[in-house]
Structures are given as structure tokens and as C-alpha cells.
């Protein structure tokens, strides 16, 4: 688990207070958003993990030999923090069709999943309007 002190530091750096471990988030990961709005798929959702969550470090260059232990991960994160590294990023476990995947994100690039979905609905409606406008002008 990430300590309360670490989340306090993240909040002081501009992270929304609702962004804590276990929060369901979005980050404008909208499949097919460059295509016609009929093709848009709902946004991907992710779950914020602790920086010391073993899932955030599995199959990474830091632990390429296999699944790290919680002790190894905790020590590694502490060493990074001592060098003033990895102080602002959080791991997010994304639910992709091919399976779960962890990506590290800047907290300012994340928002609650409900907000991301509302933004997607609005953007899709605007995209439909843009698609319909040329047809209206030709009529």
C-alpha cells in the first residue's frame, strides 16, 4: 500500500484528492475516437494502484527475471524516492480487451471514470454534429 504521506505529497502537487488507491479512472483512452462516431467504443477504465503494488512492477526492466516480491518492490520504490524519482507518477491497471495492462500516469492526466465517460458522450455528440453539418449545407 502507498502511505498516507505519499498521497499527501501527490495531493500537494496538484493531484485531485479523490485520486487514491482503488479509484476507478479514465484518461481519454477512447477506442476508435478518430473514426466516425458510430465506430467509437466506450472509454477504457483503469484502477489506481499503489506504487508498491507487485502488479505495477511485474515484467518490467527492474524485475525482468520474474515476479518480484512485495519486499523487493517496496525496497526498489524507496530507492527511487530517495533519488527523487517516481514521486509524481501512479500506476494504473487498465482493463483492455486483450487483458489487463499497467501504465504509469501523471495524476493530472487522470480523472474519475464517470467524468471521462461524460466527456466521451459530449465529444461523441459533437463529432456527430460535425459529420451532419456538411450534409445540411449541401441541402
C-alpha positions as CSV (number, residue, x, y, z in Angstrom):
1,X,0.0,0.0,0.0
2,X,1.1,3.6,-0.6
3,X,1.5,5.5,2.6
4,X,-0.8,8.4,3.5
5,X,2.3,10.6,3.4
6,X,2.9,9.7,-0.2
7,X,-0.7,10.5,-1.2
8,X,-0.5,13.8,0.7
9,X,2.6,14.7,-1.3
10,X,0.8,13.8,-4.5
11,X,-2.2,16.0,-3.5
12,X,0.1,18.9,-2.6
13,X,1.5,18.6,-6.2
14,X,-1.9,19.1,-7.7
15,X,-3.4,15.6,-7.7
16,X,-7.2,15.6,-7.2
17,X,-8.0,14.5,-3.6
18,X,-10.3,11.8,-4.9
19,X,-7.4,10.1,-6.7
20,X,-6.4,7.4,-4.2
21,X,-5.5,3.7,-4.5
22,X,-8.5,1.8,-5.8
23,X,-10.1,4.8,-7.6
24,X,-11.7,3.9,-11.0
25,X,-10.2,6.4,-13.5
26,X,-10.2,7.3,-17.2
27,X,-7.7,9.2,-19.2
28,X,-9.3,9.9,-22.6
29,X,-8.5,6.4,-23.8
30,X,-11.3,6.3,-26.3
31,X,-11.1,3.5,-28.8
32,X,-11.7,4.5,-32.4
33,X,-12.3,8.2,-31.5
34,X,-10.6,9.2,-34.7
35,X,-13.2,7.3,-36.7
36,X,-16.8,8.1,-37.5
37,X,-18.8,8.4,-34.2
38,X,-20.7,5.2,-35.0
39,X,-17.4,3.4,-34.5
40,X,-16.5,4.9,-31.2
41,X,-16.3,2.4,-28.3
42,X,-16.8,3.4,-24.6
43,X,-13.7,4.6,-22.8
44,X,-11.3,2.3,-21.1
45,X,-11.3,2.3,-17.3
46,X,-8.4,1.8,-15.0
47,X,-7.8,1.3,-11.3
48,X,-5.2,3.3,-9.5
49,X,-2.7,1.1,-7.8
50,X,-0.1,1.7,-5.1
51,X,3.4,2.4,-6.3
52,X,4.4,-0.7,-4.4
53,X,1.8,-3.0,-5.9
54,X,3.6,-6.0,-7.3
55,X,1.4,-5.9,-10.4
56,X,2.9,-2.5,-11.3
57,X,6.4,-4.0,-11.5
58,X,5.8,-7.4,-12.9
59,X,7.5,-8.0,-16.3
60,X,9.4,-4.6,-16.1
61,X,13.0,-4.0,-16.7
62,X,13.5,-3.5,-13.0
63,X,12.3,-7.1,-12.4
64,X,12.8,-8.9,-15.7
65,X,13.8,-12.2,-14.0
66,X,10.2,-12.9,-12.9
67,X,7.6,-11.9,-10.4
68,X,9.1,-9.7,-7.7
69,X,8.2,-10.0,-4.1
70,X,6.5,-7.2,-2.2
71,X,9.7,-6.7,-0.2
72,X,11.7,-6.3,-3.4
73,X,9.2,-3.8,-4.8
74,X,9.0,-1.8,-1.6
75,X,12.8,-1.5,-1.4
76,X,13.0,-0.5,-5.1
77,X,10.4,2.2,-4.8
78,X,12.1,3.5,-1.6
79,X,15.4,3.7,-3.5
80,X,13.7,5.6,-6.4
81,X,12.1,8.0,-4.0
82,X,15.4,8.6,-2.2
83,X,16.8,9.8,-5.6
84,X,13.7,12.0,-6.0
85,X,12.4,9.7,-8.8
86,X,8.9,8.4,-9.3
87,X,7.4,10.9,-6.9
88,X,4.6,12.1,-9.1
89,X,3.5,9.1,-11.2
90,X,1.0,6.5,-10.2
91,X,0.4,3.1,-11.7
92,X,-3.0,2.4,-13.3
93,X,-4.2,-1.1,-14.1
94,X,-6.2,-0.7,-17.3
95,X,-8.9,-3.1,-18.4
96,X,-8.2,-3.6,-22.1
97,X,-9.9,-6.2,-24.4
98,X,-6.5,-8.1,-24.7
99,X,-6.3,-8.3,-20.9
100,X,-5.2,-6.1,-18.0
101,X,-2.1,-3.8,-18.5
102,X,-0.4,-1.4,-16.1
103,X,0.7,2.0,-17.4
104,X,2.2,4.7,-15.2
105,X,0.4,8.1,-15.5
106,X,0.7,11.6,-14.2
107,X,-2.1,12.1,-11.8
108,X,-3.1,15.3,-13.6
109,X,-3.9,13.2,-16.7
110,X,-6.4,11.1,-14.8
111,X,-10.0,11.8,-13.9
112,X,-12.7,9.8,-12.3
113,X,-14.1,7.2,-14.8
114,X,-17.6,8.8,-14.6
115,X,-16.2,12.2,-15.7
116,X,-14.2,10.6,-18.5
117,X,-17.4,8.9,-19.7
118,X,-19.4,12.1,-19.6
119,X,-16.6,13.8,-21.6
120,X,-16.7,11.0,-24.1
121,X,-20.5,11.3,-24.5
122,X,-20.2,15.1,-25.2
123,X,-17.3,14.6,-27.6
124,X,-19.2,11.9,-29.5
125,X,-22.3,14.2,-29.8
126,X,-20.1,17.0,-31.1
127,X,-18.5,14.6,-33.6
128,X,-22.0,13.6,-34.8
129,X,-22.8,17.3,-35.3
130,X,-19.6,17.8,-37.3
131,X,-20.4,14.8,-39.5
132,X,-24.0,16.1,-40.1
133,X,-23.1,19.7,-40.9
134,X,-21.7,19.1,-44.4
135,X,-24.9,17.3,-45.3
136,X,-27.0,20.2,-44.0
137,X,-25.0,22.7,-46.0
138,X,-25.5,20.7,-49.2
139,X,-29.3,20.5,-48.8
